[in-house]
């Protein structure tokens, strides 16, 4: 009987600990913004510099994707393949210029701000000067563009109509603002260019382990369980 009682008490403690750990931290907030990508034969790579700093060569493919993401690791890629030969098939080479293939993906309805509907993804071939940046190539084919006071790219071809890098909570509501495409909500010094660099700091948090509050709760549950076992032994003793 004593052994059965001890086993029952230990199982109760273990179940309580697992319940506390299972609660885990709340869902991390994301940011709604235009991310900037560089294309190649192997697919898309999140850009390490903003489009105003990137000066691609003739034949390059640049991508822009509007979505809600926590950081660069989970940011959605453009849904069109980076195929320069297909996008610029009707734009022959010309001396004194270069051609930049652009993929502009406004994202899905789930990523759209309240009351807005994303337009269909599109591609364009920009013919620009030899020293033009990716931002200048985008401006030549997708006006109007909208930027924030921190030089963050807020809208391409007028989409979205409002907002700029706002934080989106787990329930889909938005709040706050951002300071760079890759780092919404972070310091503007991270990227002063339109549609800035990597978004590794967007989450503003640490890894997925238990928080300090969860660990304190686990400790309290363990202490209560141990006290219950000791008391049960005394009663049977």
C-alpha positions in Angstrom: 0.0 0.0 0.0 2.8 2.4 0.9 4.5 1.7 -2.4 1.3 2.2 -4.3 0.7 5.5 -2.5 4.2 6.7 -3.3 3.8 5.8 -7.0 0.5 7.7 -7.2 2.0 10.8 -5.6 5.0 10.7 -7.9 2.7 10.3 -10.9 0.6 13.4 -9.8 3.8 15.4 -9.5 5.1 14.3 -12.9 1.8 15.1 -14.6 1.7 18.6 -13.1 5.3 19.3 -14.3 4.5 18.1 -17.8 1.3 20.3 -17.8 3.4 23.4 -16.8 6.1 22.7 -19.4 3.5 21.9 -22.1 2.0 25.4 -21.7 5.2 26.9 -23.1 5.7 30.5 -24.1 3.0 32.4 -26.0 3.2 32.4 -29.8 5.8 34.9 -30.9 4.7 38.0 -32.7 5.5 38.5 -36.4 5.9 41.5 -38.6 4.0 42.4 -41.8 6.5 43.7 -44.4 8.1 43.5 -47.8 11.1 41.2 -47.7 13.9 41.4 -50.3 15.4 38.4 -52.1 18.1 37.6 -54.6 17.5 34.8 -57.1 19.7 32.3 -58.7 19.5 28.9 -60.4 19.1 27.2 -57.1 16.2 29.4 -55.9 15.8 32.4 -53.6 18.2 33.7 -51.0 17.2 36.3 -48.4 19.2 39.4 -49.2 21.9 40.6 -46.8 21.7 44.2 -48.0 18.8 46.4 -48.9 17.9 47.0 -52.5 19.2 50.6 -52.4 22.6 49.2 -51.7 22.5 46.2 -54.1 23.7 47.1 -57.7 23.0 43.9 -59.6 24.6 43.0 -62.9 22.7 42.5 -66.2 20.9 39.2 -65.9 20.2 39.3 -62.2 16.9 38.4 -60.6 15.5 40.3 -57.6 12.5 39.3 -55.6 10.1 41.1 -53.2 7.6 39.2 -51.0 4.9 40.7 -48.7 4.2 38.5 -45.8 4.0 38.2 -42.0 7.0 36.5 -40.5 9.0 36.5 -37.2 12.4 36.7 -38.8 14.4 35.9 -41.9 14.4 32.2 -41.0 10.7 31.8 -41.5 10.1 34.6 -44.0 8.1 33.5 -47.1 9.9 33.4 -50.4 8.5 34.8 -53.7 6.2 32.2 -55.2 7.6 32.6 -58.8 10.8 31.0 -59.9 13.8 33.3 -60.5 14.0 32.7 -64.3 15.7 35.6 -66.0 15.5 34.2 -69.5 11.7 33.9 -69.1 11.0 37.2 -67.4 13.2 39.2 -69.7 12.6 37.2 -72.9 11.0 40.2 -74.7 13.6 42.7 -73.5 16.8 42.4 -75.6 20.2 43.6 -74.4 21.1 47.2 -75.2 24.4 49.0 -75.0 24.7 51.3 -72.0 21.9 49.6 -70.0 21.4 46.5 -68.0 18.3 44.3 -67.5 17.1 43.2 -64.1 14.3 40.6 -63.7 11.9 41.4 -60.9 9.5 39.1 -59.1 6.9 41.0 -57.1 4.7 38.8 -54.8 2.2 40.7 -52.7 1.5 37.5 -50.6 -1.7 35.9 -49.6 -5.0 37.0 -48.0 -3.8 35.8 -44.7 -0.8 38.2 -44.9 -2.9 41.2 -46.0 -3.8 44.0 -43.6 -7.4 44.2 -42.6 -9.7 45.4 -45.4 -7.1 44.9 -48.1 -6.9 42.3 -50.9 -3.4 41.5 -52.3 -3.0 41.8 -56.0 -1.7 38.9 -58.0 2.0 38.2 -58.1 3.7 39.6 -61.2 7.1 39.8 -62.9 8.8 42.6 -64.8 12.0 43.2 -66.7 13.5 46.6 -65.8 16.0 48.2 -68.3 18.1 50.6 -66.3 21.4 52.3 -66.3 24.6 50.3 -65.7 25.0 51.7 -62.1 21.3 51.5 -61.1 20.4 49.8 -57.8 17.8 47.2 -57.3 15.6 49.8 -55.7 15.9 52.0 -58.8 15.0 49.0 -61.0 11.9 48.4 -58.9 10.9 52.0 -59.1 11.1 51.9 -62.9 8.4 49.2 -63.2 6.3 49.2 -60.0 5.3 52.8 -59.0 4.0 54.1 -56.8 6.4 53.0 -54.1 6.0 54.2 -50.5 8.7 54.5 -47.9 8.7 55.3 -44.2 10.7 58.1 -42.6 13.3 55.5 -41.7 13.7 54.5 -45.4 11.8 51.3 -45.0 10.0 50.0 -48.1 6.3 50.1 -47.1 4.4 49.6 -50.4 5.0 48.5 -53.9 2.6 49.5 -56.7 0.5 51.1 -54.0 0.1 47.9 -51.9 -0.6 47.9 -49.1 -2.5 51.2 -48.9 -1.4 51.9 -45.3 0.8 50.5 -42.6 4.5 49.8 -42.6 6.3 46.9 -40.8 3.7 46.7 -38.1 3.9 44.0 -35.5 1.2 41.3 -35.7 0.3 39.4 -32.6 -0.7 35.8 -32.5 -4.4 36.6 -33.0 -3.7 38.5 -36.2 -4.1 42.0 -34.8 -1.4 44.5 -35.7 0.4 47.2 -33.7 3.6 49.2 -33.6 5.8 50.0 -36.5 9.1 49.0 -38.1 12.4 50.6 -39.0 13.6 48.4 -41.9 12.4 45.7 -44.2 14.5 43.0 -42.6 14.3 44.3 -39.1 10.8 45.7 -38.4 10.6 47.1 -34.9 14.3 47.2 -34.5 16.8 50.0 -34.5 17.0 51.9 -37.8 20.8 51.7 -37.6 20.5 48.0 -38.5 19.5 49.0 -42.0 19.0 52.5 -43.3 18.2 51.3 -46.8 14.7 50.6 -48.2 13.6 47.0 -47.6 16.7 46.4 -45.5 18.7 43.3 -44.7 18.3 40.1 -42.7 15.4 39.9 -40.2 17.2 37.9 -37.5 16.4 40.5 -34.9 12.7 40.9 -35.8 11.5 38.6 -33.1 13.2 40.5 -30.4 13.3 37.3 -28.3 15.3 34.2 -27.5 14.9 30.5 -28.4 12.0 28.3 -27.8 12.9 27.0 -24.4 10.8 27.5 -21.2 10.8 31.1 -19.8 11.9 32.0 -16.3 8.3 32.1 -15.2 7.7 28.6 -16.4 10.8 27.3 -14.6 9.7 29.0 -11.4 6.3 27.3 -11.8 7.9 23.9 -12.3 10.0 24.4 -9.1 6.9 25.3 -7.1 5.1 22.3 -8.3 8.0 20.0 -7.5 8.3 21.4 -3.9 4.5 20.9 -3.4 4.8 17.3 -4.7 7.8 16.5 -2.4 5.9 18.0 0.6 2.9 15.8 -0.2 5.1 12.6 -0.4 6.8 13.4 2.9 3.4 14.1 4.6 2.0 10.8 3.2 5.0 8.9 4.7 4.5 10.5 8.1 0.9 9.5 8.2 1.7 5.9 7.3 4.7 5.8 9.5 
